[in-house]
Every structure is written in structure tokens, then in C-alpha cells.
């Protein structure tokens, strides 16, 4: 009988814990897959060539963006990426922009850089710099959180930086940068967004 009471107690504790987690997830929003590994549905390709290859988003040619079909305000953006160029690779993820200036392939800001030696850094945002968290020639996981004027980044599960000072737009597109002529081809996978309320 003691074993039954313990099992019921343990079961009740697990149910309560699950209810708490569900409530917390509802408060934060729902994590949504932005890339299904089969199509580029939900993305707009701007002046570059991107395809789906072996379940990855493959940035193949050109200078441009693969951008979300809609804008986001406060969010957690998660993705894995891998550079294919042996050295001097360069790409990035732009966020909180609504237009691309004439005669330019990319927005003016903000960009979480994927350039060799600058991976994760965001120009124009004081304190948004990291070193030594990226694995060269391997898959890397980024988790970018943007809320109001604040942003923070985790790289491969480790805190990279926290910063305050985002200016301008309160919402915008998120765009994966193609910079293939200079920075080489890149692969992306496991792309998720959680909208924060």
C-alpha cells in the first residue's frame, strides 16, 4: 500500500509540474518551426539562390536574403548553421528591418554575424560580441532573443552576450544572408521562432 501511495504522490507531482510547464510555455508563446526541411514555404528569396538539399536550407548563390514572409517584434530565433568555405566564410542573420536600401543587397542593420572570427557579433549594439564559442567546419546552434531594446545570444548552449540599445523598428523581417561570392555557401537547419508577448 505504501508503494501505491508513493506512486500516486509521484504521479500527482509530475502532473503539477507538467501543468506549470504548459502554463509557462503559454505565457512565452509557442515555438514554431519555420523550416520543414522539405520546402522553402514561408520564406521569400531576395536576389540570391537558395534550395532545400538533404533536409537543409542551402544558400547556393548570390548576394541577398532568404527572409521570413512576415515580420516579428519580440522573439526567440533558434537555428543551426554550418559554413562550407574552408576559411573566410561570411553570412549572417538580419533582424528588425522592413526594407533593403536601393542598390544594396542587405539591410543597414541589425545583423547577427556569421563571419569567421566575428560569429554572433551584432554591429551597432554595444556589448554584443563573443569569442571562442563556435566550432569551425561543424554545425553550430544559435539562440537569439530579442525583446524591446534588449537582445541576447546563446551559442552552442552557452551564453555569448546580453546587450541593450536596439533602436528603430519595433518589428521587422528576419533574413538569412547570402554572401556567396565572398563568403561561400552555408547550410541552415532546425529553424524555430517563439514570439514573445
Secondary structure, DSSP 8 states (H G I E B T S, - for coil): -HHHHHHHHHHHHHHHHHHHHHHHHHHH--EEES--SS--TTEEEEEEEEEEETTEEEEEEEEEEEEESS-BSSEEEEEEEEE-SSSS---EEEEEE----TT-SS-SS-EEE-STT-TT-BTTSTT----S---TTS-EEEEEEEETTEEEEEETTEEEEEEE---S-SSBEEEEEEEHHHH--EEEEEEEEEE--
